[in-house]
Amino acid sequence: MKQPTAFDIDWLTGFIEADGTFSCTKTSKGKVQTACKITQKKINIRALIACKKIIGSGQITQDPHQAIYRIRKHHVFKTHLFPILDQAQFNTHKYQAYQHLKTYVEDRIYTALKKPQDVQLPRWQDRLDAPTWNHFLATGWLSSKKAWSVLSLGWLTGFIEGDGSFYIVKKEEGRYACGFGLTQKHGFLLLSAIRSGLKIQAQVKAHSKIQDVWVLETTSKAVAKNIAQTFQGCFKGITSLRFRLWVRALGLSHDSVKMERLQKLLRKVS
């Protein structure tokens, strides 16, 4: 099996942390069921194919509305998934779920998985010096350089591929802007670090309707240009098409007719 690149390993981890699940649950009859699963709309099956290619095993199934990539067999976990993800830097509470699954598959030790806490940044405390870490916990602020020391381009690409949004918003009659957004449950600190890394001025805010969910959104043209340059050629699934349409729109903000047309195209591929 061809060894995946560091970028691909990080991309896979980010994508799973955004849209995937690691499950290790006990049924009422005492049987333990295990799985790694990623579910997408059928339009984004390319991303699941990319996941399978990186891991080198697993099964993709489809129904009229969605596609699912799934691993269930313990020998596949041991020979394909764990050797890859053990190299990865997790950044959300799904690291807990991964370790829970791994412990059971390898050692047959089952314990109930604890609910995630608000602060879920695996090993970040070891990667940032104590003053920086404590200041970050207190304020949510990191320098851009420090943010990229705990994030990676591959991981953030995969995470955006799962949880990000590239869109065009109508500000007023005849005026449109390109927007970018991310959401994450228990995600204030993670989104704050991403905000610093991408030099976004807008603040991370609590979701207006969903408890414990945080939102980062911007329609700044300067930020959009930076994002366009940072992620050029990085995405693997349908986000690649959305991103290209969005980047095209950046140069057409003066043309309301074309912007409206691109807005409709983006909505069709969402």
Secondary structure, DSSP 8 states (H G I E B T S, - for coil): -----HHHHHHHHHHHHHHEEEEEEE-TTS-EEEEEEEEEEGGGHHHHHHHHHHHS--EEEE-SSEEEEEE--HHHIIIIIHHHHTTS---STHHHHHHHHHHHHHH----------S---TTHHHHS-HHHHHHHHHH----HHHHHHH--HHHHHHHHHHHEEEEEEEEETTEEEEEEEEEEET-HHHHHHHHHHTT--S--EE-SSSTTEEEEEE--HHHHHHHHHHTTTT--STHHHHHHHHHHHHTTTT-HHHHHHHHHHHHHT-
